[in-house]
Amino acid sequence: MADAARVAGLRGRLAARVPERRHVVVTAMPVTAFLVLLAALAVASPALLETGSLLTLADSAAPLTVLAAGATVVVLCGGIDLSVAALASLASVLLASWVPALSGAAVPAVVAACAVAGAVQGLVHVAFRIPSFVVTLGGMTLWSAVALLASGAATVPMPDSTPTDWAFTRLGGLVPSAVLVALATVVALAALMRFTPLGRWVRAIGHAEPAARLAGLPIARVKVIAFALSGATAGLAGALLVARTFSGAPTLADSLLLPAVAAIVVGGTAITGGHGALWRTLVGAGIVTLLRVGLSYAGVDAAYESILYGVLIVGAVALTIDRSKLSIVK
């Protein structure tokens, strides 16, 4: 009996250590992957480590970082927002169209409109109990169609770039302003999640929604807020893109959907919800940008980019996913 008790105790201690080790691996994975990838690319092209090159990479990552940051809140809540890229494209069209009438107020107006669009998707999700995957997939089609109609299926030029100059300049002639905007967005969302009840509620709902419901948490309200935040950051990302291209287009941000999802997952946030952080998405956006821009900068064949991209995503999901939720449709 004593031997059996010792064996049982040993098994219990080993079982307790497995989640701890997994947590350490998941926490260290994004930073380690970023540093290893940066070092490998620097060997192929030493100029990549120059200050100018690093700032250019950070500038390229800014719209993706902003787009993924808001979507991370939805993922932490246990859902997913597939409409962010289409909404950012719509935001670019609206911004270019509204600047003549609203001037400097066009950017906050577009961000607010996208926040409302996100909140509407959240309301549909919670009111009709439709999986967020289905709602936002439909939203992606809807916002793309609205952008096509609003733009006449053509690029909308910016008559005046002054309202977006803040998003595409260099402070002190060195630091891209878009990088500061992206960092401020991540910090603001992280502070909201850290210092308000929203963060605890979001993680509780993402970790175990039935238990959160029994505990009396405002699940519907939290989900609507999460989708509104995702919509608002999509609008801001659209403004950053307009500042670079001096125009809006109905497909301007469409290519950022998969990179945004990859930034969230590769950063170590569980696609099943409940586990993750905004800083992880920041690192994940850096990894994705290195893959998208750094490899071509170093002269690596595009085929290898796709291979590494796929391996990282599958590996990240394998490490972070909560397998007890695999039967839940997102």
N, C-alpha and C positions, 0 to 999 in steps of 0.2 A: 504493500500500500504506500509506503514511504517513497519507494522508487517511482511509482506512478504519479505521486504528488509532485515529486521533483521534475519529472518529465513534463507534466502539465504546466508547472510554473515556468520551465524553460521555454516551452512553446508560446506561452503568454508573453514573455519578455521579447522573444523574437518577433512575434506578431506586432508588438508595440513599436519595435524599431523600424519595421518596414515602412510605415507611413512617414516616420521621421526622416529616414534616408531619402524617401521619394520627395519629401518637401524640400530637402536640401538640394537635391538634383534639379528640381523644377525651378527653384529660386536662382541657382547659379547658372542654369542653362543659357538664358538669353545673353547675359554679359559675356560668358565664355565663348558662345558661338560668334558674337559680334567681334570680340578681340581676335579670335582665331581666323575668322574670315578677313578681317582688316589686315592682319599680319601676312596672310597668304597673298592677298592682292598687292600688298606693299612690296613683297619679294618680286612679284612679276612687274610692278611699276613703282619704284621708290618715290616718284614724284607725287604719288597718292597721299603721302604723309605730310606734304607741305601744307602750310596753313591755308593758303588759297584754295587748294584742292579739297581739304576737309570742310572748309566753309561752304564751298560750292555743293558738296554732297549734302551738308546739313540744310542748305537752302532748297535743294531738290526734294528733301524728305519732308519739308514743312507742310505742304498741303495734305500729303498722305497722313502725317502725324495728327493733324487736326481732325481729319475725316475719321481716322481709326479711334481717336480718343473718345468721342461721343458714342460711337458704336460699342466701345468696350463696356460702357455702363449697361447697355442693353444685354450684352452677353453675360455680365456678372449677375444680372437679374434673372438669368435662365432663358433668355430668348436670343434672337438674332435679327439684325436689321440689314436686309439685302437691298434696300432702296437708297442707301446713302449716296452712292455714286450718281445715280439718276437724279437725286434731289440736288446734288451739287451742280450738276449740269443745268438743271432748271434754274438754280440760283444765279448761275452765270448769265443766262439769258435775261432773267428778270432785272439783274443789276445793270446790265448794258442798256436795257430798255427804259429803266426808271431814272437813270442818272440825269437826263435832260430836265426832268420835272422836279426831282427831289434833291439833286446835287449831293452834298455830303450826307444827307439823311438816307440815301439810297441803301447804303450798306446795312445799317441797323434795321431798316425796313425789310430787307431781304432775309436777314438772319431771323427776324421775328416771324416772317411768313413761313420760313422753313421749319421753325420750331412748332408753329401751329400745324403744319402738314405732318410732322412727326407725331404730335399729340393726337391727331385724328387717327393715325394708324394704331397708336396705342389704345385709343378708345374702342376701335373696331376689334382689336385683339382681345381686350378684356370683356367687352360687352357681349360679344357673340361667341366667345371662347374658341376663336379660330387660332390655330398655331401661328406664332409670329413669323415663321418661315413662309407660310402661305400668304399672310397679310402683306408682308413687305415684298414678296415676289410680285404680287399684284400691284403694290405701290410702285415698284420699279418700272413696271410697264406703264402705269398711269402717269407718273411724273415725266417719263420719257416722251409720252404722247403729248402732254401739256407743253413741254419744252419745244417739241416740233411745231405745234400749232402757234405758240407764242412767237417763235422765231421765223415762221414761214419756211421751216426746214433749211435755214441758211444761217450763216454767221452774222451776229449782230455786233457791229463795230461800236467801240466806246467813243462818243463824241468828245468827251473830256476825261482825261485820265487823272485829274486832280483828286477826285474822291477816293481813289485807290493808290495814290502815290505812297501812302504810309506802308503799304503791303509789299512794295517792290523797290526798296532803296537800301542803301548800306549806311549804317550809323558809323560815323567817324571814317567813312570811306572803306570800312573793312567788314563789319558784322552785318549780315543780311537781316533786315527788319522782319522778314517772314519767319526766321528762326526764333526770334524773340516772341513773335505772336504765337507760334506753335508751343513754345515752352510755357508761356503765360496761360495758354488754354489748358495744357496738361496740369499745371500747378493749380489753377482755379478749380478744375474738376476734382483733382486729388484732395484739395482742401475741403470741398463740398462733401466728399465721401468720408473724409477723416473727422471733420469737426461738427457734422450735423447728423441727426438720426438717419438721414437718407442712406448713408453708407452702410450702416448696420442693417437697415431694412432690406436694401438691395441684396446684400450677401446672404441674409437669412432666407429670402425668397428664392434666390438662385440655388442655395444649398439644399433646402427642403421646403418647397412651397406648401405642402399639406400641413407641416408643423407650424409654419409661419401663419397660416390661415387660422389654425387652432389657437395660436397665441394672440390673435386679434390684430395683426399688423394690417395696415391699409394697403393691401396688395394691389388693388386696381389703381389707386392714386399713384403709388410708387412706379408701377409699370408705365403709366401715361407720362409721368415726369421723365423717366428714363428715355422713352422714345422722343419726347420733346427736346431733351438735351442732345440726342443723336441728330435730330433734324437741325437744331441750331448750329452745331459744329459742321454739318454738311453745308449749310448756307455760308458759314465763314470760310470753309475750304473752297467753295465756289468763288468767293470774293478774292482769295489769294490767287486762284488760277486766272481770273479776269485781269488782275494786276500784271500778270506775266505776259498775257497774250493781247492785252488791250482790246479784247472782244469777248462776247459770250457765244456759246455754241451748244446746240441740243445734245451733243455727244462729248463735250469737252472733258468731263471727268469719268466717263464710262469705263475707261481702262484701269481705274483705281479701285474697283470693287474687290477683285480677288487679292490684290496687294494689301488692301485694308483688312480683310479677313485674315490674311496670312500674318500681318503685323501683330494682330491680337493673339493669334494662336502661337506663333513662333516666340512671342514675348513671354509666354508661359501662363496666359489666362485660359482656364479650362473652358472649352466650347460648350460644356454642359452646365456652366454657371456656378456661382458661389465662390470660386477661387480665382484670384488674380489681382492685378493692380494697374493703375494708370502708368506708373514708371516702367512697367514691363512692356506695355504697348509702345512707349517711347523708344525703348531699346529694340523692340521688334520692328518698328518702322525703320530704324537705322540698319538693321540686318537686311530687310527687304530692299532698301535703297542701295545698299552695297551690291546686292545681287543684280538689281536692275541697271544701275549706273556704273558701279565700280568694275564689274567684270568687263564691260565693253571698254571702259577707260583703260583697263589693263591689257586689252587686246585679246581677251578670252573669247573663244567661239561661242555664239549664242546657244548652241545645243547644250553646252555644259551648264549654262545659266538655267535652262529648264530642268535639267537633271538635279542640280543642287537645290533649286527652288522646291521641287517635288519632295525630295528626301527630307528637307528641313520641315516642311509642313506635316508630312506623315509622321515623322519622328516626334515633333512637338505635340501633335494630337495624341499619339500613343502614350506620351509621358504625362500629359495633363488631364486627359479625359477621366471622368468619373464613371466607371463601368457599371455602377449600380443604377445609372439613369439611361442606359442604352435603349431601353424600351420606350422612352419618352420622346415624342416627336417635337422638334423645335420649330 
